[in-house]
Amino acid sequence: MIMGIASLVFIPLLAISIVHLMWAFGSTYPVKSEKALAKTVAGFKGIEKMPPRLASFAVSVGTLFTGIWALSMADPAPSATLTIGGAILSLIFLGRGVFGYTKKWQALTPEEPFRSMDKKIYSPLCIALGLGFAFLVVWRMF
């Protein structure tokens, strides 16, 4: 069961890593233009183009590493580093998920379709990932 939870955390992080890598190489998947992509996945007020490609590459590497971390947490061998790291990752994802519903975040990211997708997909996914990491942390502690 624990490997199943770890896999459920890993799979979306792998998908996120892959699309960020695609964007780092200039793809506009899943839309047709860079402007539409920026308004879909970044959503900052007045955004016209994607953040630097290096930023997408960094997110790609970071999310892949984070997914591998989740899989590593399924190992029953004691490791304070894995457990503490998982707790930190849980707080990061939970924080981003909850922050997505605040007025401050909504004011920073008003562009559509990001605004709607953040409420329906991005923030709930972050909360789910945060809860997944929290579950893995609790499992490792007992």
Secondary structure, 3 states (H helix, E strand, C coil): CHHHHHHHHHHHHHHHHHHHHHHHCCCCCCCCCHHHHHHHHCCCCCCCCCCCHHHHHHHHHHHHHHHHHHHHCCCCCCCHHHHHHHHHHHHHHHHHHHHCCCHHHHHHCCCCCHHHHHHHHHHHHHHHHHHHHHHHHHHHHC
